[in-house]
Amino acid sequence: MAAPKKGRSASAQSKPWRSLALILIAIVALTGGMFASGNTTPRLGIDLAGGTSITLRAVAEPGKASAINKTNMDTAVEIMNRRVNGLGVSEAEVQTQGEKNIIVNIPKGTNSKEARQQVGTTAKLYFRPVLATEVSGAAANTSPSPSASSSASDKSSKDTSSDTSTGKDKATDPSATPSASATTQGRAVTDALKADATPSASTSATTTPSASASTPAADAAATKLQAQYTALDCTSKAQRAKAGKGVDPSDPTVACGENSSKQWQKYILGPAAVDGTDVAKSQAVFNTQTAAGWTVTMDFTSKGSKKFADITGKLAQNQSPQNQFAIVLDGNVVSDPFVQQALTGGSAEISGSFGQEEAQSLANMLSYGALPLSFKEDSVTTVTAALGGEQLHAGLIAGAIGLGLVVLYLLVFYRGLSVIAIPSLLVSALLTYVIMALLGPAIGFALNLPAVCGAIVAIGITADSFIVFFERIRDEIREGRSLRPSVERAWPRARRTILVSDFVSFLAAAVLFIVTVGKVQGFAFTLGLTTVLDVVVVFLFTKPLMTVLARRKFFANGHKLSGLDPKALGAKPPLRRTRRPAGPAGGPVDPKEA
């Protein structure tokens, strides 16, 4: 059995170079990727780089003061957090402060402007039928009044000549087979609605008996709404800010929106037919099957599917623009698709002239637009990194002192073995830095102060793995074995201990990451990352390097400065294998020396 054992030993001795070459290739590849991406430094969080801090205050709607409660505030925080994360804003913090305030911190160097717009857009999302629309600021044209929508909904004919000439985006039912009649045109706002300035005979002839039976109150409301629509100028920022605000979902209203030509469009909208909470999921998808390009898909809840099928079925019978529904967020129209048939599949796809950013923005609004409360932007402040910079400087000094003490400990107690431990620490630090720099643009990871603390704690975790391995080797030498067999016998026992220890650390980091929010997650993420890297470094660098150096006389002969001196360790005799004269009767070898 001695020959096979020798063969396996010879094979094992060639493997250290493979492991060292593998980790070297990984380091070179990651470092090259870092320089190729142009991101040679990790992204910094708001506490280190500065950024924007937004304070939002919950506002009670009339008669609904009790709606401001912990449950609704927590729901609002979750939705806002998903909004900014959906935009790729790294390390954004969303948390409550007191009973009515929510604080949103957005780091500098990200798309914080768009995040602020979407976080500040805190009203509920509604789908409302379009009763009339035109480009704001265009020549005054008479538009169908709100009361005309009741008779318009009964029309069975539809003018489709404009559908192919407006250049609108299309929305289709994904479950339907592609056809011209199974599409919903969407996203881009229609051109100005142009009607005759004077009522025609045909218009008066189509008036239904129900219209003449309308109440004076309804007529007054319609007249008032028409007057608001006529006076509305959506090119005015002040008027846009007021249009459609504070209106009950069950009432018609006026609103503004920007069309694909970057012109402001004004609308008369009917009562809300579908609530934003009825949208289960929405996402931007690049459609490679057709020339549609970027599309926005919507999936509705079971309750929302019925509502959406009902409203699209009614709108499909109307002529433009009353075959459109407006997606209204915070009183602003963000999209106004028109309908050609009822969409009954519980899903829809808005497609057309979207860019990627535009499609993702609309999908984000549809997914996360419905907040349980209304909020007012109390303050917007710029956070400087001065204090964070001082704390970072102090933290780095503390880390350097800790690293220096670890190195001093290794030099004093392990002497020559520090030649293995110190390069292992440097490799671990290099991998941590490069991966953090790459994770910034990849997943939006940003380094904050707690994350720096996690990296400093990792120094101790990594050093602990080296110490476990070194002590196992010393235990084997104390039993009277020479260095090379001691390294191979000590590794399985040390490996088991290191894996269990690192698993516990990683489990703690994972639980901490899941149950906490904000900056504490940065600490947990860094701790988990460095724990995984500790396993990689110990397996692919520390152990192979120890195997290679065990062949050198300085360590193999147990030099006093090697940290493996058998006499200093109190080893049992024989200390190492005894060379015997060559001859056929060499005699048996002590098992302890094998």
BAVO-301440 format. One record per residue (C-alpha): residue in three letters; x, y, z. Coordinates in steps of 0.02 Angstrom, whole numbers. Example, Ala and Ser with C-alpha at 12.3 -4.5 7.8 and 13.67 -1.06 7.14 Angstrom:
2
> residuo/px/py/pz
> ALA/615/-225/390
> SER/684/-53/357
//
This chain:
594
> residuo/px/py/pz
> MET/0/0/0
> ALA/151/115/14
> ALA/168/143/-174
> PRO/-10/207/-203
> LYS/9/321/-54
> LYS/165/394/-129
> GLY/78/419/-295
> ARG/-64/515/-214
> SER/61/620/-117
> ALA/157/664/-275
> SER/-4/712/-360
> ALA/-55/821/-213
> GLN/111/908/-215
> SER/81/972/-392
> LYS/-89/1048/-349
> PRO/-32/1199/-247
> TRP/31/1285/-403
> ARG/-135/1257/-489
> SER/-229/1341/-347
> LEU/-107/1485/-340
> ALA/-118/1508/-528
> LEU/-309/1504/-519
> ILE/-322/1641/-389
> LEU/-190/1744/-480
> ILE/-293/1733/-640
> ALA/-450/1783/-544
> ILE/-362/1935/-470
> VAL/-294/1989/-638
> ALA/-465/1966/-722
> LEU/-560/2062/-587
> THR/-431/2202/-582
> GLY/-433/2214/-772
> GLY/-622/2223/-769
> MET/-615/2361/-641
> PHE/-499/2467/-746
> ALA/-594/2426/-906
> SER/-758/2485/-828
> GLY/-678/2650/-776
> ASN/-736/2628/-596
> THR/-574/2613/-499
> THR/-647/2666/-333
> PRO/-799/2599/-239
> ARG/-959/2700/-244
> LEU/-985/2800/-85
> GLY/-1146/2814/14
> ILE/-1230/2976/65
> ASP/-1138/2982/232
> LEU/-970/2981/140
> ALA/-1004/3067/-26
> GLY/-1150/3181/18
> GLY/-1316/3188/-73
> THR/-1497/3243/-56
> SER/-1609/3223/94
> ILE/-1798/3241/68
> THR/-1923/3258/210
> LEU/-2101/3207/167
> ARG/-2248/3240/284
> ALA/-2406/3136/279
> VAL/-2561/3241/245
> ALA/-2732/3180/301
> GLU/-2869/3187/173
> PRO/-3033/3267/229
> GLY/-3122/3149/348
> LYS/-2980/3022/344
> ALA/-2863/3082/481
> SER/-2857/2906/554
> ALA/-2773/2843/394
> ILE/-2606/2910/458
> ASN/-2554/2759/558
> LYS/-2403/2647/576
> THR/-2465/2518/452
> ASN/-2494/2644/312
> MET/-2331/2735/350
> ASP/-2233/2571/341
> THR/-2320/2528/178
> ALA/-2275/2699/106
> VAL/-2093/2675/158
> GLU/-2087/2505/73
> ILE/-2162/2573/-89
> MET/-2047/2725/-93
> ASN/-1897/2614/-60
> ARG/-1946/2504/-208
> ARG/-1971/2659/-315
> VAL/-1795/2726/-291
> ASN/-1718/2552/-299
> GLY/-1814/2522/-460
> LEU/-1723/2672/-532
> GLY/-1555/2598/-485
> VAL/-1518/2727/-349
> SER/-1385/2647/-241
> GLU/-1388/2649/-51
> ALA/-1544/2759/-44
> GLU/-1621/2766/130
> VAL/-1808/2777/160
> GLN/-1864/2777/341
> THR/-1997/2851/453
> GLN/-1962/2991/575
> GLY/-2094/3016/708
> GLU/-2275/2979/667
> LYS/-2301/3081/508
> ASN/-2131/3106/424
> ILE/-2031/3001/301
> ILE/-1848/3040/267
> VAL/-1774/2993/98
> ASN/-1584/3005/79
> ILE/-1518/2990/-99
> PRO/-1328/2982/-124
> LYS/-1236/3102/-236
> GLY/-1183/3038/-406
> THR/-1340/2937/-443
> ASN/-1498/2980/-540
> SER/-1561/3071/-385
> LYS/-1659/3200/-485
> GLU/-1776/3070/-559
> ALA/-1784/2981/-392
> ARG/-1838/3142/-307
> GLN/-1973/3168/-439
> GLN/-2043/2994/-415
> VAL/-2030/2993/-226
> GLY/-2111/3165/-219
> THR/-2250/3102/-332
> THR/-2345/3031/-186
> ALA/-2529/3035/-238
> LYS/-2624/2880/-289
> LEU/-2622/2808/-463
> TYR/-2785/2799/-561
> PHE/-2846/2747/-733
> ARG/-2976/2875/-793
> PRO/-3071/2882/-958
> VAL/-3028/3030/-1069
> LEU/-3178/3140/-1111
> ALA/-3086/3277/-1205
> THR/-2908/3330/-1241
> GLU/-2808/3455/-1341
> VAL/-2634/3529/-1346
> SER/-2627/3666/-1217
> GLY/-2592/3838/-1290
> ALA/-2662/3792/-1462
> ALA/-2803/3891/-1542
> ALA/-2962/3873/-1442
> ASN/-3071/3735/-1509
> THR/-3235/3672/-1445
> SER/-3216/3500/-1367
> PRO/-3348/3374/-1317
> SER/-3417/3419/-1149
> PRO/-3416/3297/-1003
> SER/-3599/3264/-1025
> ALA/-3570/3210/-1204
> SER/-3476/3056/-1145
> SER/-3635/2965/-1100
> SER/-3701/2971/-1276
> ALA/-3529/2943/-1351
> SER/-3510/2780/-1258
> ASP/-3659/2710/-1353
> LYS/-3580/2733/-1523
> SER/-3538/2574/-1614
> SER/-3441/2651/-1757
> LYS/-3263/2712/-1735
> ASP/-3152/2825/-1839
> THR/-2991/2729/-1858
> SER/-2914/2839/-1991
> SER/-2812/2933/-1862
> ASP/-2751/2776/-1774
> THR/-2619/2741/-1903
> SER/-2567/2920/-1932
> THR/-2534/2984/-1758
> GLY/-2378/2879/-1732
> LYS/-2439/2820/-1563
> ASP/-2365/2677/-1466
> LYS/-2461/2514/-1467
> ALA/-2523/2411/-1322
> THR/-2576/2232/-1352
> ASP/-2657/2094/-1253
> PRO/-2512/1970/-1235
> SER/-2635/1824/-1236
> ALA/-2711/1878/-1404
> THR/-2642/1835/-1574
> PRO/-2559/1985/-1657
> SER/-2679/2077/-1771
> ALA/-2724/2254/-1815
> SER/-2890/2243/-1723
> ALA/-2817/2170/-1565
> THR/-2708/2316/-1520
> THR/-2719/2461/-1401
> GLN/-2622/2614/-1453
> GLY/-2536/2696/-1306
> ARG/-2414/2808/-1216
> ALA/-2402/2957/-1333
> VAL/-2535/3089/-1309
> THR/-2648/3123/-1459
> ASP/-2636/3280/-1563
> ALA/-2748/3427/-1520
> LEU/-2930/3381/-1522
> LYS/-3006/3489/-1660
> ALA/-3194/3506/-1672
> ASP/-3308/3633/-1754
> ALA/-3326/3794/-1657
> THR/-3515/3790/-1675
> PRO/-3628/3644/-1639
> SER/-3682/3552/-1796
> ALA/-3854/3489/-1835
> SER/-3798/3311/-1823
> THR/-3734/3343/-1648
> SER/-3901/3404/-1587
> ALA/-3989/3263/-1677
> THR/-3894/3130/-1583
> THR/-3938/3198/-1412
> THR/-4018/3059/-1311
> PRO/-4172/3080/-1201
> SER/-4064/3047/-1048
> ALA/-3961/3200/-1086
> SER/-4114/3312/-1081
> ALA/-4164/3233/-918
> SER/-4004/3285/-830
> THR/-4022/3377/-666
> PRO/-3979/3561/-645
> ALA/-3841/3513/-522
> ALA/-3761/3397/-650
> ASP/-3773/3530/-783
> ALA/-3692/3657/-667
> ALA/-3551/3536/-626
> ALA/-3522/3499/-810
> THR/-3523/3683/-852
> LYS/-3399/3721/-713
> LEU/-3285/3580/-771
> GLN/-3293/3641/-950
> ALA/-3248/3817/-892
> GLN/-3098/3748/-795
> TYR/-3043/3653/-949
> THR/-3058/3806/-1061
> ALA/-2960/3914/-940
> LEU/-2826/3782/-904
> ASP/-2655/3823/-976
> CYS/-2539/3674/-949
> THR/-2388/3772/-1009
> SER/-2399/3865/-843
> LYS/-2308/3773/-704
> ALA/-2422/3851/-574
> GLN/-2579/3790/-662
> ARG/-2506/3616/-688
> ALA/-2471/3606/-502
> LYS/-2654/3638/-462
> ALA/-2741/3540/-600
> GLY/-2825/3382/-538
> LYS/-2760/3398/-359
> GLY/-2874/3353/-214
> VAL/-3013/3285/-326
> ASP/-3113/3135/-266
> PRO/-3081/2981/-375
> SER/-3267/2965/-409
> ASP/-3277/3141/-483
> PRO/-3225/3200/-657
> THR/-3077/3319/-664
> VAL/-2956/3414/-775
> ALA/-2772/3366/-789
> CYS/-2611/3399/-884
> GLY/-2485/3286/-968
> GLU/-2337/3296/-1086
> ASN/-2350/3212/-1255
> SER/-2214/3128/-1359
> SER/-2179/3294/-1447
> LYS/-2139/3372/-1278
> GLN/-2297/3479/-1289
> TRP/-2413/3502/-1142
> GLN/-2584/3425/-1167
> LYS/-2739/3462/-1063
> TYR/-2879/3340/-1026
> ILE/-3055/3320/-959
> LEU/-3057/3152/-870
> GLY/-3201/3048/-806
> PRO/-3214/2962/-636
> ALA/-3076/2837/-596
> ALA/-3115/2665/-666
> VAL/-2963/2569/-604
> ASP/-2857/2603/-450
> GLY/-2667/2591/-450
> THR/-2678/2456/-317
> ASP/-2762/2346/-448
> VAL/-2596/2334/-544
> ALA/-2507/2179/-479
> LYS/-2347/2200/-580
> SER/-2275/2306/-719
> GLN/-2105/2297/-803
> ALA/-2010/2364/-953
> VAL/-1968/2230/-1081
> PHE/-1873/2240/-1244
> ASN/-1978/2151/-1376
> THR/-1866/2062/-1500
> GLN/-2011/1977/-1590
> THR/-2078/2135/-1671
> ALA/-2017/2308/-1716
> ALA/-2103/2377/-1560
> GLY/-1938/2391/-1463
> TRP/-1960/2434/-1280
> THR/-2132/2393/-1210
> VAL/-2217/2407/-1040
> THR/-2316/2257/-980
> MET/-2453/2266/-849
> ASP/-2526/2122/-748
> PHE/-2683/2156/-648
> THR/-2754/2077/-492
> SER/-2910/1971/-509
> LYS/-3016/2119/-453
> GLY/-2920/2238/-565
> SER/-2937/2122/-716
> LYS/-3126/2137/-711
> LYS/-3121/2326/-691
> PHE/-2996/2343/-834
> ALA/-3098/2229/-948
> ASP/-3256/2331/-912
> ILE/-3179/2501/-946
> THR/-3084/2447/-1102
> GLY/-3243/2364/-1168
> LYS/-3339/2527/-1150
> LEU/-3200/2637/-1218
> ALA/-3177/2526/-1371
> GLN/-3351/2579/-1430
> ASN/-3309/2765/-1430
> GLN/-3228/2880/-1554
> SER/-3065/2971/-1520
> PRO/-3025/3042/-1396
> GLN/-3159/2956/-1293
> ASN/-3085/2786/-1332
> GLN/-2934/2830/-1224
> PHE/-2899/2805/-1040
> ALA/-2773/2912/-946
> ILE/-2648/2842/-821
> VAL/-2648/2980/-690
> LEU/-2517/2997/-555
> ASP/-2525/3142/-433
> GLY/-2650/3229/-547
> ASN/-2533/3219/-697
> VAL/-2565/3111/-850
> VAL/-2413/3000/-877
> SER/-2489/2899/-1020
> ASP/-2654/2896/-1118
> PRO/-2674/2738/-1222
> PHE/-2827/2720/-1334
> VAL/-2926/2559/-1347
> GLN/-2986/2460/-1496
> GLN/-3060/2311/-1405
> ALA/-3095/2249/-1229
> LEU/-2940/2177/-1146
> THR/-3001/2030/-1043
> GLY/-2843/1931/-1012
> GLY/-2793/2020/-852
> SER/-2639/2093/-935
> ALA/-2591/2223/-1065
> GLU/-2435/2279/-1156
> ILE/-2402/2460/-1200
> SER/-2280/2472/-1346
> GLY/-2214/2596/-1471
> SER/-2086/2736/-1474
> PHE/-2016/2705/-1300
> GLY/-1835/2728/-1252
> GLN/-1768/2613/-1116
> GLU/-1767/2746/-981
> GLU/-1942/2805/-1027
> ALA/-2012/2628/-1024
> GLN/-1932/2588/-857
> SER/-1996/2751/-783
> LEU/-2176/2714/-835
> ALA/-2164/2534/-775
> ASN/-2097/2596/-609
> MET/-2243/2716/-589
> LEU/-2368/2579/-628
> SER/-2287/2456/-508
> TYR/-2255/2572/-362
> GLY/-2370/2719/-393
> ALA/-2509/2683/-269
> LEU/-2467/2748/-96
> PRO/-2591/2728/47
> LEU/-2567/2911/98
> SER/-2536/3080/20
> PHE/-2374/3169/64
> LYS/-2311/3347/57
> GLU/-2128/3386/25
> ASP/-2078/3482/181
> SER/-1894/3508/144
> VAL/-1755/3462/25
> THR/-1578/3483/90
> THR/-1405/3445/24
> VAL/-1301/3336/139
> THR/-1115/3370/143
> ALA/-988/3233/164
> ALA/-881/3335/285
> LEU/-936/3244/442
> GLY/-936/3076/353
> GLY/-762/3113/286
> GLU/-697/3145/462
> GLN/-777/2985/525
> LEU/-708/2888/377
> HIS/-535/2957/413
> ALA/-551/2905/595
> GLY/-616/2734/543
> LEU/-472/2707/424
> ILE/-348/2754/559
> ALA/-432/2631/677
> GLY/-425/2498/541
> ALA/-241/2532/509
> ILE/-204/2519/696
> GLY/-302/2355/705
> LEU/-211/2286/553
> GLY/-44/2338/625
> LEU/-83/2251/790
> VAL/-132/2092/697
> VAL/30/2096/597
> LEU/130/2126/757
> TYR/43/1980/841
> LEU/83/1867/693
> LEU/266/1920/693
> VAL/286/1890/879
> PHE/193/1726/899
> TYR/208/1648/726
> ARG/369/1728/663
> GLY/410/1654/491
> LEU/230/1599/465
> SER/185/1784/451
> VAL/263/1771/276
> ILE/107/1671/233
> ALA/-20/1765/339
> ILE/22/1943/285
> PRO/14/1908/95
> SER/-151/1816/127
> LEU/-220/1971/213
> LEU/-163/2079/68
> VAL/-243/1963/-60
> SER/-406/1966/38
> ALA/-401/2156/49
> LEU/-365/2172/-137
> LEU/-509/2058/-185
> THR/-627/2150/-68
> TYR/-580/2319/-142
> VAL/-593/2264/-324
> ILE/-760/2175/-299
> MET/-833/2327/-207
> ALA/-779/2439/-351
> LEU/-861/2321/-477
> LEU/-1021/2301/-377
> GLY/-1053/2490/-382
> PRO/-1108/2500/-564
> ALA/-1164/2317/-568
> ILE/-1293/2313/-427
> GLY/-1286/2489/-357
> PHE/-1183/2444/-202
> ALA/-1120/2597/-110
> LEU/-991/2599/28
> ASN/-1050/2683/188
> LEU/-976/2697/362
> PRO/-1054/2536/430
> ALA/-987/2445/276
> VAL/-813/2509/317
> CYS/-837/2441/494
> GLY/-884/2272/419
> ALA/-724/2271/317
> ILE/-622/2309/473
> VAL/-707/2169/570
> ALA/-662/2053/425
> ILE/-477/2076/465
> GLY/-503/1980/626
> ILE/-607/1845/539
> THR/-472/1817/408
> ALA/-330/1816/535
> ASP/-428/1691/641
> SER/-431/1568/495
> PHE/-241/1577/478
> ILE/-217/1550/664
> VAL/-329/1396/663
> PHE/-227/1320/520
> PHE/-59/1363/597
> GLU/-107/1291/766
> ARG/-165/1129/688
> ILE/6/1113/602
> ARG/94/1146/767
> ASP/-11/1011/851
> GLU/47/886/721
> ILE/230/936/746
> ARG/210/916/933
> GLU/157/737/899
> GLY/329/708/822
> ARG/289/724/636
> SER/393/819/511
> LEU/323/976/429
> ARG/262/913/260
> PRO/153/772/329
> SER/98/888/469
> VAL/31/1014/342
> GLU/-69/881/250
> ARG/-137/802/410
> ALA/-179/969/491
> TRP/-275/1037/340
> PRO/-433/927/349
> ARG/-458/968/534
> ALA/-422/1153/510
> ARG/-531/1160/353
> ARG/-680/1092/449
> THR/-660/1220/588
> ILE/-637/1365/466
> LEU/-792/1317/365
> VAL/-901/1302/521
> SER/-838/1468/588
> ASP/-862/1559/423
> PHE/-1034/1481/400
> VAL/-1090/1551/567
> SER/-1022/1723/522
> PHE/-1106/1718/351
> LEU/-1271/1660/426
> ALA/-1266/1804/550
> ALA/-1229/1927/410
> ALA/-1372/1857/302
> VAL/-1499/1868/444
> LEU/-1441/2045/485
> PHE/-1457/2096/302
> ILE/-1634/2026/289
> VAL/-1708/2094/451
> THR/-1630/2268/448
> VAL/-1642/2419/334
> GLY/-1532/2564/282
> LYS/-1351/2577/332
> VAL/-1349/2421/439
> GLN/-1375/2321/279
> GLY/-1209/2393/217
> PHE/-1121/2320/368
> ALA/-1207/2151/344
> PHE/-1169/2146/157
> THR/-984/2186/181
> LEU/-969/2060/323
> GLY/-1047/1924/215
> LEU/-939/1967/65
> THR/-776/1964/163
> THR/-826/1801/248
> VAL/-848/1717/78
> LEU/-682/1790/20
> ASP/-599/1722/177
> VAL/-645/1545/123
> VAL/-582/1579/-54
> VAL/-416/1650/6
> VAL/-383/1513/134
> PHE/-422/1373/10
> LEU/-340/1445/-146
> PHE/-195/1545/-73
> THR/-151/1514/110
> LYS/-152/1324/109
> PRO/-64/1305/-61
> LEU/68/1433/-11
> MET/96/1339/153
> THR/118/1177/55
> VAL/247/1257/-60
> LEU/347/1339/81
> ALA/346/1176/182
> ARG/470/1110/54
> ARG/594/1248/93
> LYS/734/1207/216
> PHE/697/1360/321
> PHE/527/1290/369
> ALA/556/1103/341
> ASN/706/1099/459
> GLY/613/1197/592
> HIS/720/1354/599
> LYS/702/1451/762
> LEU/627/1599/668
> SER/509/1492/563
> GLY/379/1480/700
> LEU/385/1290/680
> ASP/538/1246/786
> PRO/500/1072/857
> LYS/602/1103/1014
> ALA/515/1267/1050
> LEU/348/1182/1025
> GLY/393/1039/1143
> ALA/382/904/1009
> LYS/395/720/1053
> PRO/541/621/981
> PRO/575/576/844
> LEU/564/756/783
> ARG/581/714/598
> ARG/614/568/483
> THR/788/488/512
> ARG/887/450/355
> ARG/956/272/356
> PRO/1097/197/253
> ALA/1042/123/88
> GLY/1019/-64/94
> PRO/890/-200/74
> ALA/857/-208/260
> GLY/805/-32/294
> GLY/685/-85/428
> PRO/511/-20/462
> VAL/471/164/471
> ASP/389/235/626
> PRO/206/274/580
> LYS/218/444/665
> GLU/349/499/540
> ALA/242/456/388
//
